Amino acid sequence: MTPRYARHHRTTLALATAVAAGALLGTALTTSASAQPVADTAGRAPLAAAPTALSTAARSTLIQQAQAGASDTARQIGLGSKEKLVAKDVVKDVDGTLHTRYERTYAGLPVLGGDLIVHTSGAGRTEGVTRAAKSAIKVASLKPQIAAAKAEKQALSVARAAGSDKTSADSAPRKVIWAAKGTPVLAYETVVGGLQDDGTPNELHVITDAATGKKLYEYQGIETGTGKTLYSGTVTLNTTLSGSTYQLYDTTRGGHKTYNKAHQSSPTQGTLFTGSDDVWGTGTASSSTSDETAAADAAYGAQVTWDFYKNTFGRNGIKNNGVGAYSRVHYGQQYVNAFWDDSCFCMTYGDGSGNTHPLTSMDVAGHEMSHGVTSNTAGLNYSGESGGLNEATSDIFGTGVEFYANNASDPGDYLIGEKININGDGTPLRYMDKPSKDGSSADYWSSSVGGLDVHYSSGVANHFFYLLSEGSGAKTVNGVSYNSPTYNGSTVTGIGRAKALQIWYKALTSYMTSTTNYKAARTATLSAASALYGSGSAEYNAVAAAWTAVNVA
């Protein structure tokens, strides 16, 4: 019997979005682009500390083994009798070293900021522990002094200020231990949904002290990033033939599917894109909800991002478990943004101004899916300095995706959102060589950086990454001119983007935690450079110099 679903092997052409903004690109149509992306493998670390690719089964086995020995591990690293470890992820290096990431509970309650990483040699010897919280986890009482209803009321008030019209929380406030900042305390965590002012789904987490009623922290669970609609050219997509109908369903990359939201902003999945032929899109954007061009861009971006992570870092999908996320296009009415949502494990893209400027491109896909990678590794809190590092990580890897794609129609660059013309004057959203050129982002660290919007506090890490990759001063890369300054007037010599990516990825997956700030990020990347290239190596010294050059010393 012929199976209902058969992978379609024939070359499939999709016409990706040709026009990001009329004033920027005119009405130029597609030209032939590189059908098969070329991996940027020059900097793949050949050293023993490089992460090795794990099969889904091997990774699952390592996590199960870690959980089976969690009680012994907790005792070995000095946790108290009320504390328990829950294995979340394992990274294995070429030399057999394991970096096991755990969440923590205290008396059965989740500990927010209690995550830690245990580093174990190939021989099974514990070599160190990286902790999100330095304080011992201990609270005087597990009995709240305020009612849960008070915490919910506070959270709803905060959510209303962000544009939500919800009159109740998504679920009853849950008791947690708040340990991310200061002395650990009993607290409530309340999550409020609805929509934000701009139409972005709301998933606001508010932490309330269960003894005093004071708001301790808030962060947004929906991670947004504005990207660019690329002129990607004619590209090859993997699709599936079901009977006589083609589907935007890539079985070669974890089962990624592309859905049509038809300008709705509901939380539903949408409708899978299907067609009678295997040509997707026209090369121009349309306000029609049946437009396939945005879908082709989203599918291509997801495809290239999957390949970038697999071929650059040996990572098998966002969760490193071989399962693909899915994409939703045509979200909302004239929605000028894109976002990653952990709850649906999906990327969602708006159609922009006039519903004719979809924010679907390879680097937007790279940015959004990298939020998923961060969520499933360091889990950087989306607020304060850790939030800036979260956003920068997506900019860094989104840039890596763009260079990896090797698409002649859009050479890689260190500019974020240069094609969508959101500013109305043809300028990018963000600049990595000198972030302050956007008028809001920080070039250098200061004590006030944590108070900035996370898209602007990300400037410090973006600037660091540019300096580490390319160095300071004037330089032209792929026809784009850059001129990167330093805080201390020093001259920084770059080590190349490929090595810089390896260092950032290893730091993210092996040394960063939910509470990592800029000072801790310097430590994490130095640890990564030391493990990969050796302490005192040119790469290690360049990491130190680049951080000093952005005033993280």
C-alpha positions, 0 to 999 in steps of 0.5 A: 500500500502506498503511504498517504504521506510521501516525502517529495524529493523533486527540486522545489522552487519557492519565490521568496519575498522580493520587496521589503519596502518600495522606497528601499528596493523598488519593484525589483523581482527575484534573481537566482540565489544559492539553492543549497546554503554553504556552511560557515564551518571554518571556525568549528572548534577542533578542540576536545572541549567542543560540543559533540552532536548527540542523537536524540536517543543518546541525549535522552539517555544522558538526561535520564541518567542525570535524573537517576543520580540527581539525589547523589549529585545534590548531596555532592554539591552541597544542597540542603535536604529540602532541595531537589534537582530536575535534569533539564539538558546535557551537553557533551564535549568531544573529550567526554566532559558533561555539562548537565543543566538542572532546575531546582525545587525546595520543599516541592516548590519551583525555585526561580533562579535556582538553575545550575550547571554541573560540569563533570569530567569524562571520568565522572569527576565533578569539576565545578558548578555554575549557579544562577543563585549564589545564596543558599536556598532557605526560607523561614516559612512556607506559609503565605502572609497574603492571599493569592488573590492579592498577587493576582490583582497586582499582576492584572494591574501590571498587565493592563499597563502593558495593554492587556484587557484580561480580567483574570489570570490564566491560572491561579497564582502558584507558590514559588521560591524567588531566588534570582535576586537577593535573599530567597523568599516565598513568592507567588508567580502569576501569569496573565495573557491577552494581547499587548498594545501592538497586538503581540500576545501577552504572557506576563509573569509577575512575581509577588512576595508572599509575605509583604505583597511587594512586586519583586519582578516581572518579565514577558514570556513572549519574546519579540524581535523585529526583523527584515523581509529579505529579497531571498531570490528563488530558493529550494524548499523541502515539501511533502506530497500527500495524494495530489496535494503539496504541503509546506511540511519539511520532514527532513528537519524535524517536521517543520510546518508553515501555517496561515493565520489569515490576519487573525490574532487568536492563539490557534495554529492556523491552516497548513499551507497546501497547493496543487503545484510545488511552486510557492509564492510569486516573488512579490508581497500581497495583502491577500491572506492566501499569499504564499510568498510570506510562507515561502520566506518563513519556510526557507528561514526555518530551513536555513536556521535548522541547517546553521545550528546543525552544521555549525554546532552539531545541534539537532533542532531548537531543543536538540531533540530532533523536533522542529518548531512550526511557523505562522504567517499573516498574523494580525492586521498590519502587525509590525513584528515577529515573535517566538512563543515557548508555549506553542513552540513556534515562530509567528510573523506579522505582515507589517505596514499595509499587510504587504511587508511581511517580517519573514526572512532567514535572519528573522527566523534565525533570531526568533528560533534562537530565542527558543534555543536560549529558552532551552539552554541558559533560559536567560530571564527576559528582563534587565541585563539578562534580557539584553543578553537574551536579545543579543543572543538572537541578534548574534545567531540571526546574523550567523544564519544570514552569513551561513546562508551564503545567499548572493541576493543578501550577503551577510552583514552586521546590521539588524533589520536593514531591509524593512525600513521601519524607521522610514529613512532606510536605516537599520533597526540596530547596528552591531559595530556601533549600537548607539547609531540607532539612537537608543542602544548602548555601546558600552556597559554602565550601571543603568544598562539594565534599566533599558528596554532589552532590545537596547541593552542588547547593544553591549553584547552586540558590540562585543560580538562585532569587536570579537569577530571583526575588531575595532576601527574602519572595515568593509565586509561584503560591501558594508562599511563599519567603524567600531569604537572602543570605550577605552580607546584600545585597538581590538583585533578580531578572531573571525566570526566563526570562532566568535560564534563557537565561543558564544554558543559554548558560553550559552549552553555550558556556562550561562544561567537564567540570571547571567548579567554582563559581568557573568557573561564575560566570565562565561565567554572566557570560560568557553574560550579557555575550554575551546582554545586554551587559557592565554590563547589569542582567542581567550585574550581577544575575548577579554579585550573585547569585553574591556572595550565595551566597559565590562571589565 
